[in-house]
Amino acid sequence: MLMHAYHHNISSALRIVHGIFREGHSTYDIVNTIYKIMVGMETELEKPKLLEILKEVAELKKRVFEGLTNELQVSTFLAQTAMMT
């Protein structure tokens, strides 16, 4: 999902997100998993890009903690990730 967004293939990324939500996973769990994956991608991404994406993950986490726990939040994050790269 993240690599699809990173490589500007947003439609594939959104299909994957939709499937994850359809399986019943919570937004909180998805966001935490995204964070763990991004931290683990230190060697695959340029440091400035990684930090920019991690900043967006932190913003996403903040919105989820504020109660905005829906698919739209994760979809917006993926679209922003696609526009960054």
Order of alpha helices (4+ residues) and beta strands (2+ residues): alpha-alpha-alpha-alpha-alpha
